[in-house]
């Protein structure tokens, strides 16, 4: 995803398929939102590093951050396909995109 496509995605605002979180400090809430999306439309996205108002603020993303997200995603039952993408916005700061799609019947 390019910076321009990130801006276009954020400009659409939150909705049934997209949730914004300021940081992975809200990881639990993000996973709950993903489960809700899976139960609703069967897919969805969460952007970490974006405020509720749609301001792209970014966050530091380390290997530990990515492990924490992967571990949280593995706890979704039944298993869902989860893709994580790091979108660098400036040195040391990125937006973390989590996308998911169901490949099993829920509820999740």
N, C-alpha and C positions, 0 to 999 in steps of 0.2 A: 504494500500500500504506500503510495506516495504522500508527501505532505499535503498536496492539493486534494487528494481523495480523502485524507483524514479530515481536512477542514470541511469538505462537503458532507461527510458522514456526520460530523459533530453539528453542523448547521441544521440538519434534519431534526435534531433534538431527541430527547428520550421518548420511548414509546414501547409498544409490545415486543419489539425485537431488539431494542437497544437500551442499555443502562450505563450511566456515568458514575464513576467512583473516583474520589479525590486521590486515593492511594490504596495500596494493598492492605493497609490497616483496616480496610473495610472488606477483607476477603470473605469472611463468613456471609455477610450480607450479599456480596456479589454472587456467591455460589447459590444462595437461596433464590436470587433473582434469576439465575440461569435455570434452576430447577423449575421455577414458575414458567419461564419461556418454553422449556421443553414440554411441560404439561399443557401449555396453551397451544402454541403453534408448531412445536417440534424443533425449534432452532432459535438461536439468539446470539447476541454479542454484548460484552461488557468492556468498556474502556476505562482502565485505571490511569489516572493522571489528568482527568477532566472533571471540572466542578459541575455541580447540578445545573448551573447557569450556562454551561457549555464553554467555559473558559479552559483552554488547553494549558495546563500548568506543568504537566509531566511529573516524573518522580525518578529517583535513582532505581535502577533495575540491576540487581546483582544475580549471581548464580544461586544464592540462597533464596532470593525472591522468586526465581523461576521454579526452584524445588518446592517452595511452599505452595505455589499456585498448582503445580502438577500433583502434589499430594492431596490438596483440597479437591481437585477435579476427579481424582481416583475414588474419592468417597461418594461420588454420585452413583446411586443405584436405582435401576439397573445401569450398567455402564453406558456412557454417552461418548461420542467422538468429540474430543476437545482439542482445539488448535490454539496455540499461543504464539503471538507475533510481537516482537519488540520494534516499536517505531521511534527511532531516534529523532528528537526535535532540536536538540542542541547538545554540546559536549557534556556527557555525564547525566543527561536527563532524557527520559523517553516516556512514551505512552505505551502501555501494555494492553494489547487487544486479545481478548479471549473469545473465541467463537465456538459454538457447539451445535451439534445436530444429533437428533435421536436416531439410533439404529436398533432400538428395542421399544417395545410398548411400555408405557409408564404405568402407574404414576412414578415419578422420579422423586 
